Amino acid sequence: MTVLAVIPARGGSKGVPAKNLAPVGGVPLVVRAVRACLAARRVTDVVVSTDDALIAEAARTAGAEIVLRPAAIAGDTATSEDAVLHAMDAHAALRGGNGDGHGDPEVVLLVQCTSPFLTADDLDGVTGAVTEDGADTALTVAPTHGFVWRQDGAGRTEPDGYGVNHDKANRPRRQDRPQEYLETGAAYAMRADGFRAARHRFFGRTALVPTDPARVLEIDDPHDLARARLLAPLLDPQVLPSYDDVDAVVLDFDGTQTDDKVHIDSDGRETVAVHRGDGLGIAALRRSGLELLILSTERNPVVAARARKLQVPVLHGIDRKDLALKQWCDEHGIAPERVLYVGNDVNDLPCFGLAGWPVAVASAHDEVRAAARAVTTTPGGEGAVREIATWLLGPALSTAPATPTAP
């Protein structure tokens, strides 16, 4: 059984510019969708339909096949069905199809990357409804018991509110009303031959596949995106990076390797406190072969002194940390998606958008925690970097020397 998942992801969003590349939980929306599809047991092929080179690059790196969408079906009036049909043709052509259905999969999925908390189980659910339960189409839905209202001002001086799924003069108890479902907009499954014939996503027998209402969110405007980022630490399973996931570790200094406090003596000299465990972790990371860098906005002798002791290169006094990080990656031949970047405050957010593994320390600003792909359990300056080294190298930090050179 061939099941093709198509993810439409054009580049011209107006409500949220570059929406499909916006990170939630440290991962761009289009990449989240690709990962969900690749994790689904029943999905055999994953295609991203896009007109945008950056979206194509992110999706390809995540493991999807790319179909470049022509301008005729990339504008505001183009439908998702148009994108799916075009992607089916392109996918079939690569496999010797001729555009009349020859080479089509048995089932095609429409997967929306604007639903950030879509899961592999959701996709397997709608697919199974078609492949095993006899449905022609299926969609994810969320149970709802809400009273729906509509306002109609036609022929009136004042608009009149009236009940859509209830009579406002007779409001039965929830348990006395039939169960209703809200379309989540996340995933749809269709028999491919029926979809080609009907050219829309609902035909024949349609199955409703309930999902967890807590995960239902469609990103249409900046407020939706902000909510998604706040929910991500609660809804996303914590996935920690391993040594094989990264080629470099880039560390902020203040608030990450310190507790973000500065002590100033009567002569104006500044001192900070660092954690010996962080020194052990950094020594182990350095000896493991990973590239290391300290990147700081502050131009402060203490930053340079700490970097010298740790034997780690440092760039400090940097206003645009993301530009400096990109240049450093280019100079060292490191792909940004293979960088683990550790930060704590809002000036780290541009680097979070660039690095493949943005990590926040436990004491980080709420907005930074929401944008991170992983969050330490340890605050900055109290061993957070040692904790990250443990993620990458294991609890024993076996690559560290018996007597660390930079405690």
HELIX and SHEET records of a PDB file:
HELIX    1   1 LYS A   19  LEU A   21  5                                   3    
HELIX    2   2 LEU A   29  ALA A   39  1                                  11    
HELIX    3   3 ALA A   53  ALA A   62  1                                  10    
HELIX    4   4 ALA A   71  ILE A   73  5                                   3    
HELIX    5   5 SER A   80  ALA A   93  1                                  14    
HELIX    6   6 ALA A  120  THR A  131  1                                  12    
HELIX    7   7 ARG A  174  ASP A  176  5                                   3    
HELIX    8   8 ALA A  192  ALA A  198  1                                   7    
HELIX    9   9 PRO A  213  ARG A  215  5                                   3    
HELIX   10  10 PRO A  222  LEU A  235  1                                  14    
HELIX   11  11 TYR A  243  ASP A  245  5                                   3    
HELIX   12  12 ARG A  276  ARG A  287  1                                  12    
HELIX   13  13 PRO A  301  LEU A  310  1                                  10    
HELIX   14  14 LYS A  321  HIS A  332  1                                  12    
HELIX   15  15 PRO A  336  ARG A  338  5                                   3    
HELIX   16  16 VAL A  346  ASP A  348  5                                   3    
HELIX   17  17 LEU A  349  LEU A  354  1                                   6    
HELIX   18  18 ASP A  366  ALA A  371  1                                   6    
HELIX   19  19 ALA A  384  LEU A  393  1                                  10    
SHEET    1   A 7 GLU A  65  LEU A  68  0                                        
SHEET    2   A 7 ASP A  45  THR A  50  1                                        
SHEET    3   A 7 VAL A   3  PRO A   8  1                                        
SHEET    4   A 7 VAL A 107  VAL A 111  1                                        
SHEET    5   A 7 GLU A 180  ARG A 191 -1                                        
SHEET    6   A 7 THR A 137  THR A 144 -1                                        
SHEET    7   A 7 THR A 206  PRO A 210  1                                        
SHEET    1   B 2 PRO A  23  VAL A  24  0                                        
SHEET    2   B 2 VAL A  27  PRO A  28 -1                                        
SHEET    1   C 2 TRP A 149  ASP A 152  0                                        
SHEET    2   C 2 ASP A 160  GLY A 163 -1                                        
SHEET    1   D 6 VAL A 314  HIS A 316  0                                        
SHEET    2   D 6 GLU A 291  SER A 296  1                                        
SHEET    3   D 6 ALA A 248  LEU A 251  1                                        
SHEET    4   D 6 VAL A 339  GLY A 343  1                                        
SHEET    5   D 6 TRP A 357  ALA A 360  1                                        
SHEET    6   D 6 ALA A 374  VAL A 375  1                                        
SHEET    1   E 2 HIS A 263  ILE A 264  0                                        
SHEET    2   E 2 GLU A 270  THR A 271 -1                                        
END                                                                             
